[in-house]
Amino acid sequence: MSEQLPQNAPERPEERVDLHQLLTYENPKLAQYLDVIKGEFAKKRHQYGQDFSHSWLPVFYDRDRKGTERFQPADYKKVLPYLQDRLQEGLLIDLGGNLSKSGTIVQLAKKCGARVYINVDTDYVPENAPVGEKYNPYVGKKREEKEYSLLSEEENKRIMEAIDVQADILNFIARLPDNSANFTLNGIDSHIIETGAYWDALEQEITRTAKIGGVIFGYGSEMMFLHHNPKWKSVGEELEFDDGSTYIQQEIFE
């Protein structure tokens, strides 16, 4: 497991993610999934304004804005280097991330040195989105670079592309290649997704597309404990991290 990223980590050259180049997998189950998605959308949808990503705030308590180390809860001390080791230079996809109004997860991605952060949510409406492009998984809006309040000055200097996509999360990840991303789900539960077939398909596609040796983590999401795939390994005990509702999973293949 790596140590924390150096505070003077070099900046990356400016780059832009092309969703058409990212979503290249011709999924043989896509037509089936689209029917499942249609059935899910036909149900009454519940909207909640609660920010479920707040559970990850203690990860930022390792140092202040000047980079000086400070107190951090003991059960988070191993979590940060673990996430850094797996997210550094990688892709983190935030499934249903629009509920994270505080921007906790995008800041976590940047703190851990991720190259790209993508928020996928049906309720996110990109500003000035092209007419007729609603729910199109190939259309995203790049976030403007900004200084984040939870990051140190040096961490804010890191370049990370952040993209928001208004699309169904299953429709999006079903088009991803195998072994391509890390995932986080926060507050995605039966109030958000009601169809059992949708849950099953989502589990299958997360397992297929999750980066081998990568991480799947979240707070308050039934996917993390009711739909536990045998290819996922719980690392909460290893990290001495278990608050009863937050789960970190490492996808492994033997």
KAKAVEN-V34844 format. One record per backbone hydrogen bond with DSSP energy under -1.0 kcal/mol. CO is the residue of the C=O (numbers start at 1). NH is the residue of the N-H. E is the energy in kcal/mol with one decimal. If there is no record, write none. Layout:
# KAKAVEN-V34844
co | nh | e
CO | NH | E
CO | NH | E
This chain:
# KAKAVEN-V34844
co | nh | e
6 | 9 | -1.5
18 | 22 | -1.5
19 | 23 | -2.9
22 | 24 | -1.5
25 | 27 | -1.3
27 | 30 | -1.6
29 | 33 | -2.7
30 | 34 | -2.6
31 | 35 | -1.4
32 | 36 | -1.8
33 | 37 | -2.9
34 | 38 | -2.2
35 | 39 | -2.1
36 | 40 | -2.0
37 | 41 | -2.5
38 | 42 | -1.3
40 | 43 | -1.0
53 | 56 | -2.1
54 | 57 | -1.9
56 | 59 | -1.5
57 | 60 | -2.2
58 | 61 | -1.5
62 | 70 | -2.2
64 | 67 | -1.9
65 | 153 | -2.5
68 | 64 | -2.4
73 | 76 | -2.0
74 | 77 | -1.1
76 | 80 | -1.6
78 | 82 | -1.4
79 | 83 | -2.6
80 | 84 | -2.6
81 | 85 | -2.2
82 | 86 | -1.1
83 | 87 | -2.6
84 | 88 | -1.9
87 | 90 | -2.7
90 | 115 | -2.0
90 | 116 | -1.9
91 | 182 | -2.6
92 | 118 | -2.4
93 | 184 | -1.9
94 | 97 | -1.2
94 | 120 | -2.4
96 | 99 | -1.2
97 | 100 | -1.7
99 | 101 | -1.8
100 | 103 | -1.4
103 | 107 | -1.8
104 | 108 | -2.2
105 | 109 | -2.6
106 | 110 | -1.8
107 | 111 | -2.5
108 | 112 | -1.9
109 | 114 | -2.6
110 | 113 | -1.2
113 | 89 | -3.1
115 | 161 | -2.0
116 | 92 | -2.5
117 | 163 | -2.6
118 | 94 | -3.1
119 | 165 | -3.0
120 | 96 | -3.4
126 | 129 | -1.4
130 | 133 | -1.8
133 | 136 | -1.9
136 | 139 | -1.7
141 | 164 | -2.5
152 | 156 | -2.1
155 | 158 | -1.1
161 | 117 | -2.8
162 | 143 | -3.2
163 | 119 | -2.8
164 | 141 | -2.6
165 | 121 | -2.3
165 | 167 | -1.1
168 | 172 | -1.9
169 | 173 | -2.4
170 | 174 | -2.0
172 | 175 | -1.4
173 | 176 | -1.3
175 | 25 | -2.4
181 | 211 | -3.3
182 | 93 | -2.7
183 | 217 | -2.1
184 | 95 | -2.2
187 | 189 | -1.2
189 | 192 | -1.5
189 | 193 | -2.8
195 | 199 | -1.9
196 | 200 | -2.4
197 | 201 | -2.1
198 | 202 | -2.7
199 | 203 | -2.4
200 | 204 | -2.1
201 | 205 | -2.4
202 | 206 | -2.5
203 | 207 | -2.3
204 | 208 | -2.1
205 | 209 | -2.4
206 | 210 | -2.2
208 | 179 | -1.8
209 | 180 | -2.9
209 | 181 | -1.8
211 | 214 | -2.8
215 | 183 | -1.8
216 | 249 | -3.6
217 | 185 | -1.6
218 | 247 | -2.1
219 | 187 | -2.7
221 | 224 | -1.8
222 | 225 | -1.3
222 | 226 | -3.1
222 | 227 | -1.0
229 | 232 | -2.3
231 | 252 | -2.9
233 | 250 | -2.5
235 | 239 | -2.1
236 | 241 | -3.4
237 | 240 | -1.0
245 | 220 | -1.8
247 | 218 | -2.0
248 | 235 | -1.6
249 | 216 | -3.5
250 | 233 | -2.3
251 | 213 | -2.2
